[in-house]
Amino acid sequence: MSLAHALLTSLLEQASSGYDLARRFDKSIGHFWQATHQQIYRELGRMEKAGWIRSTPDPDAGRTRKRRYSVLPGGRDELMRWAAESAPLPELRDEFMVRLRADAVIGPLGLLPELGRRRALHADKLRAYRAIEARDFPPDPQASRQRRIHHLILKAGIQYEEGWIAWYDEALGVLEHA
């Protein structure tokens, strides 16, 4: 996936200024696809040159250079083309796993504090996801398809964090008793 596809998706949800898009991105897509505001602005420029989006002066901009971005038919076509492709499974590439393997080979390397720290980070993220779920997704059997899909994506994040927390709990138990 490219940043362009994430931005096209977000702009199809709501045409926005670059600043508003970056803020919305941080609160939604940014949970599973990270980009700095600078990267977002650079990508918006590339997408406009490619004919996928257009920018117009924002009517609320006053004397600023604030622009409002919206998706053109070429951008919608690109997003549909990309969405139809098979997506590869993400590879686990975590240097801590190599450190843990080194611990197994060399002997205790004092990784318990790092295991605890990483577990706490996942627990923090899980709390944040659950707070979003409680705030934004109360039980609603009449929820729209879009809303149910957004909740489904959040549930993937919740289950991801729960899985890592369970793994860290097991890893802590192994290292504490090894």
N, C-alpha and C positions, 0 to 999 in steps of 0.2 A: 504494500500500500504506500502511496505517496501522500505527502502533506496536502497536495492539490486536491486529492479525492476527499480527504477529511474536510477541507475548506469548502469544496463544492457542496458537500452534504449539508454543512452548516448554513451556507448561503441559500440553499434551496429551502431550508427551514424558515429562514428570515433574512431578507436583504439587510445589510448592515454597513456601518462604517468599519474601517480597519480596526479602530480602537474597540468598538463594541463587539466586533467579531472575535478579537483576541480575548476579551473578557469572557464572552460566552464560551469560547473554546476552552479556556481554563476551567470552567465550571462543569463542562459536560464531556466532550470528546477528549479533553486533556487528561481525563482519568485513565485513558488507555492508549493515547497517542500524544506524546509530548512534543511541543514546539515552543520556541521563544517567540515573543512578540516581533522581534526583528526578523526571524525566519518567516513568520506569517506575512509580514509586509513584503518581503522579497518575493515570496511565492505568489502573492496577489499580483505583483507586477508581471511575473512570468505568465500567469494565467491570463492576464489581460492581453498581453502580447500574442498569446496563443489563440485569442478569440473565444475563450471559454467564459469570461466574465466581462462586464463593463463597469466603469466607475463614472459617476457623475458628481458634481459638487453637491454636498449635503445641504439641503435647504436650511438646516439649523446651524450651519457652520459659522455664520457671521463672517469675520475677516480671516478665519483660519483656512487652511488648505484641506480641511476634512472632506473626504470623498465617501460616497455610498456605493457599495459594490452589489451587483446583482448578476445572476447566472444567465448567460445567453444560451440559445439552443445548442450551440456547439459544446458548451460545458455540460449540459444535460446529457447529450449524446456520449460524451467522454465518460461521464459517471456511469451511465448504463453499460457502456462497453466494458469498463473496468469491473463493475459489479458482476458481470456474467462470467468473468474469468475464475478459474479455480484458485483458491488461496492456499499457499503452503502453510503447513503447521509451523508455529513459531518454534525455534530451536531454544533449548535451555542453555544459556551461556552465562554462567555465574561463577566468578573467580573464587567465591567462598567455597564452592563444591570442590575445587582443586585444593584449597587449603585444608578442607576436611579430609580429603584423600591423603594429603601429606601428613596430617595428624595420624592417620591410620598406619602409615608406613614408618614415620620417624618416631612417633610416640607422642605423648601429650604436648600440645603446643599452646595450651592456655586459651582455647577457643570458646570456652563457656561464656565469658562476658560478651563476646561478639554474637554468639548464638542468642543470648538474652536480649541484646540490643536489637537485633534483626527481628526477633519475635515481637518485641514491643512496637517496632515500626509497622509491622503487619497488623497488629492489634489496633494501633491508632487509625490506620487506613480503614480497617473493618468498622470501627466506631463511626468514622466519617461517612462511610457508605450506608450504614444502618440509619444514621441521622437523616441522610438524604432520602432514604426509602420511607422513613416515618413521615417526613415533611411533604414529600412530593408524590407518594404512591399509597394513599390510604386505600383500603379494600374498596373496590368499585367494580361490580360485575358488569356494568355498562361502559367501562372504559373503552376508548377508541383503540383501533388496531395500533396506531402510532404510539399511544401511551403504553399499551401492553408490551410493545417491542422495546421502548425505552426502559421499562421496568425489567424486562428480560436481560437487557445489557447490564443494568445495575446488578441484577442477581448474579451474573457471571463474575463481576468484580467481588461480590460478597463471598461467593463460593471459592474463588481464587484465594482470597485472604484467609478464609476458614481452613482451606487445605494447607496453606503454608504454616499457619499457626499450629495445626495438628502435627505437621512434620517437625517443626521446631520443638514442640513439646516432646516428641519421641526422641529427637536428636539430643536434647538436653538430658533426657533420662539415660540414654546410651553413654554419653560422655561423662556424666556424673558418676556412673557405676562401672566405668571401664578402667 
